[in-house]
């Protein structure tokens, strides 16, 4: 097994996931983080790749028609996305 299995440090991770109460949510967050870190690290510009992914995901949410920029759900979505990608950026 690779040392990158726990690719982001525990202290940052504990702060990030403290509000998530179920194992399924935690698993999804950890799995997604590992995949995002792998994609970013395979790029010549990891930080730029993370920024691109953030932009694509938030654009997809806006275009999806389910939420709008002034909608509470979109604000929560964006806050979660920002926290996720800040953490990824610290660990890439």
Phi and psi restraints in degrees (value plus and minus 20) as a CYANA .aco file:
   2 UNK   PHI    -100.4   -60.4
   2 UNK   PSI     131.1   171.1
   3 UNK   PHI     -88.9   -48.9
   3 UNK   PSI     -34.4     5.6
   4 UNK   PHI    -102.6   -62.6
   4 UNK   PSI     -18.2    21.8
   5 UNK   PHI     -77.6   -37.6
   5 UNK   PSI     -60.0   -20.0
   6 UNK   PHI    -125.0   -85.0
   6 UNK   PSI      50.4    90.4
   7 UNK   PHI     -95.5   -55.5
   7 UNK   PSI     -31.0     9.0
   8 UNK   PHI    -143.6  -103.6
   8 UNK   PSI     124.5   164.5
   9 UNK   PHI     -87.9   -47.9
   9 UNK   PSI     127.5   167.5
  10 UNK   PHI     -82.5   -42.5
  10 UNK   PSI     -60.7   -20.7
  11 UNK   PHI     -81.4   -41.4
  11 UNK   PSI     -67.1   -27.1
  12 UNK   PHI     -85.0   -45.0
  12 UNK   PSI     -60.4   -20.4
  13 UNK   PHI     -84.3   -44.3
  13 UNK   PSI     -61.7   -21.7
  14 UNK   PHI     -81.5   -41.5
  14 UNK   PSI     -60.5   -20.5
  15 UNK   PHI     -85.5   -45.5
  15 UNK   PSI     -56.2   -16.2
  16 UNK   PHI     -93.0   -53.0
  16 UNK   PSI     -59.0   -19.0
  17 UNK   PHI    -119.7   -79.7
  17 UNK   PSI     -11.8    28.2
  18 UNK   PHI     -81.9   -41.9
  18 UNK   PSI     -44.8    -4.8
  19 UNK   PHI    -111.0   -71.0
  19 UNK   PSI     -23.9    16.1
  20 UNK   PHI    -113.3   -73.3
  20 UNK   PSI     103.0   143.0
  21 UNK   PHI    -120.6   -80.6
  21 UNK   PSI     -28.1    11.9
  22 UNK   PHI    -140.5  -100.5
  22 UNK   PSI     133.4   173.4
  23 UNK   PHI     -83.4   -43.4
  23 UNK   PSI     -55.8   -15.8
  24 UNK   PHI     -85.2   -45.2
  24 UNK   PSI     -62.3   -22.3
  25 UNK   PHI     -84.2   -44.2
  25 UNK   PSI     -62.6   -22.6
  26 UNK   PHI     -83.4   -43.4
  26 UNK   PSI     -64.5   -24.5
  27 UNK   PHI     -79.2   -39.2
  27 UNK   PSI     -66.4   -26.4
  28 UNK   PHI     -80.5   -40.5
  28 UNK   PSI     -62.9   -22.9
  29 UNK   PHI     -84.5   -44.5
  29 UNK   PSI     -64.8   -24.8
  30 UNK   PHI     -85.2   -45.2
  30 UNK   PSI     -64.4   -24.4
  31 UNK   PHI     -83.5   -43.5
  31 UNK   PSI     -66.2   -26.2
  32 UNK   PHI     -81.9   -41.9
  32 UNK   PSI     -61.9   -21.9
  33 UNK   PHI     -81.1   -41.1
  33 UNK   PSI     -64.7   -24.7
  34 UNK   PHI     -80.3   -40.3
  34 UNK   PSI     -63.1   -23.1
  35 UNK   PHI     -86.0   -46.0
  35 UNK   PSI     -63.0   -23.0
  36 UNK   PHI     -83.7   -43.7
  36 UNK   PSI     -63.2   -23.2
  37 UNK   PHI     -83.5   -43.5
  37 UNK   PSI     -59.5   -19.5
  38 UNK   PHI     -83.6   -43.6
  38 UNK   PSI     -64.2   -24.2
  39 UNK   PHI     -83.2   -43.2
  39 UNK   PSI     -66.1   -26.1
  40 UNK   PHI     -84.5   -44.5
  40 UNK   PSI     -64.1   -24.1
  41 UNK   PHI     -87.0   -47.0
  41 UNK   PSI     -45.0    -5.0
  42 UNK   PHI    -102.0   -62.0
  42 UNK   PSI     -24.6    15.4
  43 UNK   PHI    -110.6   -70.6
  43 UNK   PSI     134.8   174.8
  44 UNK   PHI     -91.4   -51.4
  44 UNK   PSI     -42.2    -2.2
  45 UNK   PHI    -150.3  -110.3
  45 UNK   PSI      61.7   101.7
  46 UNK   PHI     -76.2   -36.2
  46 UNK   PSI     -63.2   -23.2
  47 UNK   PHI     -85.9   -45.9
  47 UNK   PSI     -60.6   -20.6
  48 UNK   PHI     -83.7   -43.7
  48 UNK   PSI     -58.7   -18.7
  49 UNK   PHI     -84.8   -44.8
  49 UNK   PSI     -60.6   -20.6
  50 UNK   PHI     -83.1   -43.1
  50 UNK   PSI     -62.8   -22.8
  51 UNK   PHI     -82.2   -42.2
  51 UNK   PSI     -60.8   -20.8
  52 UNK   PHI     -83.4   -43.4
  52 UNK   PSI     -64.3   -24.3
  53 UNK   PHI     -82.2   -42.2
  53 UNK   PSI     -63.5   -23.5
  54 UNK   PHI     -78.1   -38.1
  54 UNK   PSI     -67.9   -27.9
  55 UNK   PHI     -81.4   -41.4
  55 UNK   PSI     -63.6   -23.6
  56 UNK   PHI     -83.8   -43.8
  56 UNK   PSI     -60.7   -20.7
  57 UNK   PHI     -89.9   -49.9
  57 UNK   PSI     -64.4   -24.4
  58 UNK   PHI     -89.5   -49.5
  58 UNK   PSI     -53.8   -13.8
  59 UNK   PHI     -84.7   -44.7
  59 UNK   PSI     -63.2   -23.2
  60 UNK   PHI     -80.8   -40.8
  60 UNK   PSI     -59.8   -19.8
  61 UNK   PHI     -84.4   -44.4
  61 UNK   PSI     -63.0   -23.0
  62 UNK   PHI     -85.6   -45.6
  62 UNK   PSI     -62.6   -22.6
  63 UNK   PHI     -92.2   -52.2
  63 UNK   PSI     -40.8    -0.8
  64 UNK   PHI     -83.7   -43.7
  64 UNK   PSI     -36.7     3.3
  65 UNK   PHI      58.2    98.2
  65 UNK   PSI     -26.4    13.6
  66 UNK   PHI     -98.1   -58.1
  66 UNK   PSI     -56.9   -16.9
  67 UNK   PHI    -150.8  -110.8
  67 UNK   PSI     134.5   174.5
  68 UNK   PHI    -140.0  -100.0
  68 UNK   PSI     147.4   187.4
  69 UNK   PHI     -78.6   -38.6
  69 UNK   PSI     -52.4   -12.4
  70 UNK   PHI    -111.7   -71.7
  70 UNK   PSI     -23.5    16.5
  71 UNK   PHI     -95.5   -55.5
  71 UNK   PSI     119.9   159.9
  72 UNK   PHI     -77.2   -37.2
  72 UNK   PSI     -60.3   -20.3
  73 UNK   PHI     -82.0   -42.0
  73 UNK   PSI     -62.7   -22.7
  74 UNK   PHI     -86.4   -46.4
  74 UNK   PSI     -58.5   -18.5
  75 UNK   PHI     -83.8   -43.8
  75 UNK   PSI     -61.4   -21.4
  76 UNK   PHI     -86.4   -46.4
  76 UNK   PSI     -61.0   -21.0
  77 UNK   PHI     -79.5   -39.5
  77 UNK   PSI     -68.8   -28.8
  78 UNK   PHI     -83.6   -43.6
  78 UNK   PSI     -60.9   -20.9
  79 UNK   PHI     -82.0   -42.0
  79 UNK   PSI     -63.8   -23.8
  80 UNK   PHI     -84.2   -44.2
  80 UNK   PSI     -64.5   -24.5
  81 UNK   PHI     -81.4   -41.4
  81 UNK   PSI     -63.4   -23.4
  82 UNK   PHI     -81.4   -41.4
  82 UNK   PSI     -65.9   -25.9
  83 UNK   PHI     -81.2   -41.2
  83 UNK   PSI     -62.9   -22.9
  84 UNK   PHI     -80.9   -40.9
  84 UNK   PSI     -68.7   -28.7
  85 UNK   PHI     -95.1   -55.1
  85 UNK   PSI     -47.9    -7.9
  86 UNK   PHI     -84.3   -44.3
  86 UNK   PSI     -65.8   -25.8
  87 UNK   PHI     -80.9   -40.9
  87 UNK   PSI     -64.3   -24.3
  88 UNK   PHI     -79.8   -39.8
  88 UNK   PSI     -63.9   -23.9
  89 UNK   PHI     -80.9   -40.9
  89 UNK   PSI     -52.9   -12.9
  90 UNK   PHI     -94.6   -54.6
  90 UNK   PSI     -38.1     1.9
  91 UNK   PHI    -137.1   -97.1
  91 UNK   PSI     -16.3    23.7
